[in-house]
Amino acid sequence: MGISDKLRKEIAAQNAELPRLRSGLLPALHRVHQACGDISEGAASELAEIFEMRPSEVLAVVEISNVLNTRRRGRHQVKICVGGACLRDGAREFLNALSERIGVLVDGISEDGRIELGEEVCLGACSAAPLMWIGDEVHEGLDLDEAERILDALD
């Protein structure tokens, strides 16, 4: 997805207020990310042109950010712990069963873009498997029904 004309005008207006052209790159990246859901190679190339940079320089800024992504992300990143103790306690089976129940592939995103389901190596509560991490909350000792209720309550 390319940068819309409206967004280009917003970025140009923002840049007109700044002392240096490149000062506007990070705010522009955030605007594009919010509008598009990611920073694609095409969007990086368009931003590079706007900011008189190389696309690789734009992507380097994206890579060091912990909030910008080069691929589309779900609104809620849901991670199931698959560390050693959790694996022993059935985390992989739990993850696969949850994936099937909610209709989201592991490392995939729901059709509505609400849930991105994945795995995490360790969430640090090994005695409480299975663990599900959403944002800054860790849910411990879940069963499938409880996990599904938690996910259904997400906006």
N, C-alpha and C positions, 0 to 999 in steps of 0.2 A: 504494500500500500504506500503510495506516495504522499508527500506533504500537500495538503489542500491549499488552494489559493488563500482562503481565509486565514489559515495558520501561518502561511508565508507573510501575509500582511501584519499579523500580530507580532511575528518575530522581527520584521522590519521596523515596526513602531518601537518595539523594545530596544532594538539595536541603536536607533536614532537617539536614545536617551543616554547611551553608555559612552564612556571616554574612549574605549578601544573595542573594535569589532569583536574580537575573540572573547571579550568579557561576557558576551551574551550566549556563548555556546551551551553552558550547563543549563541555564533556564530554558533555552530552546529545546534541548534534549528532553527535559522534563515535560515540556508542552507536547512534543511529538510523541513521547512515550504514553502520556495520558490519552492523547487522541487516537493513537494507533494500537496501543497495547504492547508495542515493542519498538526497537530501533532496528529496522531491517537494513540490509546492505544498501538498498535503494534509497532509503531515508538518510542513511549516513552519507551517501554520495551527494544527495541534494543539500544536506547541511554543510558538507565540505565546500560545495560551491558557494553557498551563502556566506560562509565564514572565511573564505579564501584559504582553505586548508586541504590537506589530502584526506580521503576517506579513512585511511588507516589511522590518522590522528584523531578523528572523531570517534572511531571504534575503540581506540585506546582509552579514551575518557569513559566510554560506556563500560569497558571491561573492569576498570578500577572502582566503579560504582557498585554499591550493594543494593541499589533500588532500580537501576536501569537494566533492561534485558535485551538481548539480541534475538530472542525468540518470544513468541506470545506466551504469557503466563496466565494461570487462572487467578481469579480475584482472591481465592483462599488457597494457599499452598498447604496441603495436608500431607504430612510425612508419618510413616509408620516405622518405628525403630526395628532394624534388622541386625542389630549388634549381636555378639556371641551369645549372651545369656537370653536375649529375646528370641533369637533363632531357636535355641534349645527349647524354649517355652512355646513354640508354635507361631512365631511372628510371620514367617513367610506364608503359612497356610491362612493366617488371619488376614494378611494383606491381600492375598489372591481372592479369598472369599468376600472381603469388603469390596474389592474391585468389581467382582461379578454382581454383587448385590446392588451397588449404586450405579453400575453401568459406565464406569470410567476405567480405562486401561491404566495399568501401572505406568508411570511416566507420561500419562496422558491428561487431557483436559476435558471436562464435561462439555456437552454440546452447547450449553448456555454460558460457558466460560466462567462458571461460578467456582468449580472445584478442580484443582490440579492435584492428582494423587501420585505420591512417590514414596521413596524410602530414604531413611537416614541411618547412618552406621551406628550411632549411639546417642541416646537422649539423656543418659545419665541417671536412670532410675531402674536399674537392672532387675530389681526384685518385684517390679510392678507390671510386668509384661502382660498383655500387649500394650504398647504405648502409642498414642497418636498425638502429634504436635501440629497445632494450627496457630500461626502467628506467634505470639509469645506465650501460649498456653499449652501445657502438656496434660493430656488426659491419660490416667493410669488404670490398669487392670480392667480393660474394657471387654465387653462381649459385642458381638455384631449388632445386636439390637440397639445397645447404648451408643455405639459409634454412629450408627445410621441416624439416630435421633439428634445427636450433636451436629452432624452434617446437614440434616434437614433444617435445623434452626439457623444456619448461616444465611446471610442475605444474598 
